[in-house]
Amino acid sequence: MSDLLAARSQMALSLAFHIVFAAVGVGLPVLILISQSLWLRTRNRVYLDLTRAWAKGLALLFAVGAVSGTVLSFELGLLWPEFMRVAGPLIGMPFSLEGLAFFTEAIFLGIFLYGWDRISERAHFAAAVVVAVSGGMSALFVLSVNGWMNAPTGYLPGEGAQGIDPIAAMTNPFWIANTTHMVLAAYICTGFGAATIHAWRLLRDPTSEFHQAALRICVGFGAVVALLQPISGDVTARVVAEHQPAKLAAMEAHFETGPCAPLVLGGIPDVESQEVHFALEIPCGLSLLLARDPSAVVPGLDAIPDDERPPVLPVHLAFQVMVGIGTFLAGLGAFSLFRLVRRKPLWMLRPLLMALVAAGPLAFVAMEAGWVVTEVGRQPWIIYGVMRTADAVTPVPGLVVPFTVFTCLYILLSVIVVSLMLRLARTEGRRADRPGAEGGAPTPRPEPRSDPQADSPGNVGMARDRSSSPGTKS
């Protein structure tokens, strides 16, 4: 394995690992907000139990995500020093703002976790709001950096400090489109990911009110967002078509420039023959989607120099996986929403529960596939049109060693985290379904009944006499 391949593989592995926890850090606080608001509105104890259980899960995942994110920040400088030399003055500001958002989230998450019964309910709920908002802001600032790598703005090579505009770099053409698409993906992964755990528990115990309530919230949240995601995907595809025609051509396995470009569904692209085997083609579909004109000309890979073309096979397959899973989740979400609106229990259909068990892992696969499209589709550039990936890697040899070590470490951490989350779901569900059990959420105390006679002077005096008598124990 070459040092370049080892560096790229280690970065890909670190990103693939970290993005799971980053997505949950953005989405899970919103689920907590929903469950806590339901608790405050209805005073149904199951929502309080649910809020506490999800908060424990968030604490665990947030801690692992903080560590993996720190590793990524070091890898940027150690593996890609030339990239940081050029990009540092431009991406330093959004990274600093992301750090501010991260520390804000960490502080208020601590207040939320340790503030139970110590601060007012209104202040406690406000802390949860800050956690959710700051998580979204972290994604906003980080994705501005990735957007700049795909469409560099605010940078004039050779002009020194005078050619740098950090504001223009941060507000690049991909910023809002990428952020919207990724935040929605984080919500989908969190909603269906949590639904997977609770559906799995309901397959074993359909009578659990704790998991029933959790499933309603998770599926309702994930389904609504899954139905919105295709709109965001359409907008993002238009941005890609405008600023990265090579990536779009690889995504769609579109080899020849011309009008009435077909939309390719599935298939395996063959670069040598410039054909897509086993694919279903919709005539003029790509032109219609991108330009709303079936006769519009769409640039193909033949318009891109050979040494600037991304690898077609992995980009196309990853794109098809992302779209296919996204379509499945949207359909599953629509059916589940229909049942929720009709007030039909989701857990009464065993096939639906089994589909929801599969939905969570599939959602994360779709998100990872989307990042394969984003990063591999930009190759051979690390900064699109400015710097090639091969020119940015460190000259230090032996990079296969840290890659091997980090691979083993991430596999071990993944097993531990999954085991802990499953155990948490099992134990918290059992506690919630046994009111009064040790460790469970306290049941709200009823207001003391008013008794007019209890406050009469005679009764007060009798109580005082009894409490001061010699036979009374203190």
C-alpha positions, 0 to 999 in steps of 0.5 A, a space after each residue: 500500500 502506497 503512503 498516499 493510499 494509506 493516508 487517504 484510507 485512514 482519513 476515509 476511515 476516520 471520517 466514516 467513523 466520526 460522521 456517525 456520532 456527529 449525525 447523532 449529535 445533531 439529531 438526538 437532541 431534537 428527539 430529546 426536545 420532542 420527548 421533554 416537551 411532551 412530558 411538560 405538556 402531558 405529565 405522562 411519566 413515560 416521556 420523562 423516562 424516555 427523555 432521561 434514557 435518550 440523554 444517557 445515550 447522547 452523553 455516551 455518543 457525544 463523548 466518543 464523537 468528541 474524541 474522534 473529532 479531535 483525531 480528525 483535526 490532528 490528521 488534517 495537519 499531520 497527513 495533509 500539511 500542504 493542504 493546511 498551508 494553503 487552506 488554513 487561512 481560509 478555513 480557520 474561521 469556520 473551524 473556530 466558529 465550529 469549536 465555539 458551537 461545540 463548546 457551547 453544546 458541551 457546556 449546556 449538555 452538562 447543564 442538561 444532564 446534571 440539572 435534573 431537579 436542580 434547576 427549574 423545568 423552564 431553564 432545563 428545557 432551555 438548556 436542551 434547546 441550546 444543545 439542539 441549536 448548537 449541534 446544528 450550528 456545528 454542522 453549518 460551520 464544518 460543512 462550509 469547509 467541505 463546501 469550499 473544498 468542492 467550490 473554492 472561493 475567496 482565494 486568489 493563488 499567488 496573491 498572499 494575504 491580499 488574495 484571501 477572503 474568509 467570508 467569501 470562502 465560508 459562503 461558497 456555493 455548496 454551503 447551504 445546499 450541503 448543510 441542508 442535505 447533511 442535517 436532514 440526513 442526520 435527522 433521518 439517521 437519528 430518527 430511524 436509528 433510534 426506531 431500530 432499537 425500539 422496534 427491535 425491543 417491541 418485537 420481543 415485548 409488544 406491550 412495553 409502553 416505553 418503547 411504544 412511545 419512543 417508536 411513535 416519536 422516532 418514526 414520526 420524526 424520521 418519516 417527515 424528514 425522509 419525505 423532505 430529503 428528495 427536495 434537498 437532493 434535487 437542489 444539491 444535484 443542481 449545484 453539483 451540475 453547475 460547479 462540478 460537472 465531472 462529479 455529476 457525470 460520474 454519479 450518473 455514469 454519463 459518458 457522452 455529452 449531448 442533449 436529452 441525456 438519459 437518467 440511469 437507474 442502477 447498472 454497472 458502468 464500464 469505463 472501457 466501453 463507456 456503457 452501463 450494463 444492467 441499467 434501466 434508462 429513462 430517456 431525457 430524464 437527466 436533462 429534465 431533472 437538471 434543467 427542466 428541459 428534456 433537450 438540455 445538453 448535459 456534459 459527459 465524461 468525454 468533456 473532462 480530461 482523462 487525468 481529471 476524471 473521478 473513478 466512475 464505478 465507486 461514485 456511481 454505485 455509491 450514488 445509486 445506493 444512497 438514492 435507493 435507500 433514500 427512496 425506501 426510507 421515504 416510502 416506509 416513512 409515508 406508510 408509517 405516517 399514514 398509520 400514525 395519523 389514522 391512530 393505528 399502532 405501528 407495533 401491531 404489524 410485525 413486518 413493519 417492525 422488521 422493516 423499521 429494524 432494518 431502516 436504521 442501519 440502512 439510513 447510516 449506509 445511505 449517509 456513508 454512501 453520500 459521503 463517498 460520492 462527495 469525497 471520491 467524486 471530487 478526486 483527483 482534487 483535494 481542493 477542486 481545480 486548485 490542488 491535487 490530493 497527491 500534492 497535499 499528502 505528507 512526505 513522511 513514510 510508513 503511513 500504513 502503520 497508523 492506518 492499521 492501528 486506527 482501523 483496529 481501534 475503530 472496530 473495537 470502539 464500534 463494538 463497545 458502543 453498539 453493545 452499550 447502546 443495546 444494553 441501555 435500551 434494554 435496561 431503561 425500557 425495563 425500568 420505565 415499564 416497572 414504576 417505582 423500580 430503583 433507578 426509574 424516573 420518579 412519579 410526580 407527587 400529587 398535590 396535598 389534599 386541602 382539609 379545612 378542619 386540619 387547619 382549625 385552631 383546635 386541631 393545630 393545638 392537639 397536634 402540638 400537644 401530641 408532638 411534645 408529649 413524653 411518649 412521642 419519638 423524634 
